[in-house]
Amino acid sequence: MNAATTTTEFQARKELEQHFHANAVAAFDVFIQQQNEQQFYLHVLEKLKQDKDLTAELPELKKLTKSAAVRVCEQMAQQAATSAAQVWQLAANTKSLFTTTIREVKTPQSLLACWEVEYKAKHVQASVNVKTHRRNLTVKVIGSDSAAEQLYKEFVTAQLRG
C-alpha cells in the first residue's frame, strides 16, 4: 500500500519579500507621522514669525521668549525631518548584511514623496528593492533562487543573534 507523502517547497524569496514588505509598511507609517510632526512645527514656526499669538493652542509658549520658541520649533522640525529620513534603515542586527541606498523621489502630482530603497546584500549576489508610490508599496527580491535562499539564511541567523 502506498502512503501519501507531501512535499513543501520552501520559498526564501517569498519569505524575504513578506518580511521586507511588513517592515516597509511600518517604516512608511512612521515616515507619515514624522512628516506630520515636521509640518506641525513648520506651521508653528511660520505663525511665530508672523507674530501670531499661539498661547491658546500651545500654552507651553507662555514660558518661552519668541526667539527661544523659534529656535525650539526649528530644532524640532529638523529632528522630525532627520527621523523621517532614517525610517528606511534596517535594525542593527541585520544592517551589517546590506548596503542600503535610499532615494527620495518627489513628483509634482503627489503630496507624499516616493521612495526607492535598495538593500544590496554584501555577501550574496542578491538585493531587496522597495518602492513606494503614494501609499502603494512594492517589494522585490532580485537574484537567483539560490542567492535568495542564502540571503534568507544569513538574514534569519542575524536576527536570531540579536
Secondary structure as GFF3:
##gff-version 3
##sequence-region A 1 162
A	DSSP	alpha_helix	12	49	.	.	.	ID=ss1
A	DSSP	three_ten_helix	59	63	.	.	.	ID=ss2
A	DSSP	alpha_helix	66	85	.	.	.	ID=ss3
A	DSSP	alpha_helix	92	95	.	.	.	ID=ss4
A	DSSP	beta_strand	98	105	.	.	.	ID=ss5
A	DSSP	beta_strand	114	121	.	.	.	ID=ss6
A	DSSP	beta_strand	127	133	.	.	.	ID=ss7
A	DSSP	beta_strand	136	142	.	.	.	ID=ss8
A	DSSP	alpha_helix	145	161	.	.	.	ID=ss9
###
